[in-house]
Amino acid sequence: MAKASSKVKLGCFLIVLAFFGGLVYIGSAAHDAAIKTEQERRAKLAPEQRAAEDAATAKAAEAKRQAEQAAAAEKLKADQARQEQEKIERAERDRQRKIDKDKIDAEVEAKDVIRNCLHFPDDAKFPWFSGSTETNEQGDLFLCRGKVNAKNGFGAELTYSYAVLLFLEENTWKIVEVTIGDEVVKRDDALLARLEQRAKGLRPQGEAAAKGARPSRPPAAAAKPVPKPAPPQWRTWTDAAGEHTIEARFAGMIGDRVKLVKRSGEEVTLTLDKLSAKDQDWITGRH
């Protein structure tokens, strides 16, 4: 039985092989016949007709080749445009990820700055979701706002609003300005002036003079305003005896010592009891 089955399979295989072989032969014969018919047709044509046919065939072949080249060039152009767009999108995602990370770092840095300005930094508490952080287009200037619950110089716990302007330069955080309540307690005037010049598209005067060039302004789109907290509050201060006054801004208080800064930039440090009762009340109402 096994032998008979093998013979049947072999017979079927030979029949299929013969069938396909026949198809190949028929196809080849038909092809040869078509070529022969075409040759006979062309032999009957006049030389001018054969030349015209050859020219038309060559023209069609050239048009086909050019169409294929144009399609290939268009595909290459589309692939390059897609790759360039993907590169731009990838760079933008990387930039946004870095800015998001820097925002978190800026918030942490701002809280450390605020703690260092408080009477009791270890007792400071920053309420959840009470703050916000803005940044500029370059992603190197961060304005952190928020609230902090802290004790003033008399031990009473109060809630203060704060704003910290930070500049990220060469992976180093630099404090531009710190405001707690209505008072600017810290400011780097030189750095702030440099940032404002940059926002206006101007080189610092020293740099411009060194290069022998006048400051120039880039396109308007490149100039972005520098976000910053409110300007300092100037007021007139009176001593406890009521005999002397000075115009200055409040720059902070450590222990019972008050720091004032005159418009000239001169710093004045004195104990709280050296000021008038009105000035003492003004300070204790904020600290």
Secondary structure, DSSP 8 states (H G I E B T S, - for coil): -HHHHHHHHHHHHHHHHHHHHHHHHHHHHHHHHHHHHHHHHHHHS-HHHHHHHHHHHHHHHHHHHHHHHHHHHHHHHHHHHHHHHHHHHHHHHHHHHHHHHHHHHHHHHHHHHHHHTSSSGGG-B--TT--EEEE-TTS-EEEEEEEEEEE-TTS-EEEEEEEEEEEEETTEEEEEEEEETTEEEEE-HHHHHHHHHHHTT---HHHHHHHT-------GGG-----------EEEEEBTTSS-EEEEEEEEEETTEEEEEETTS-EEEEEGGGB-HHHHHHHHTT-
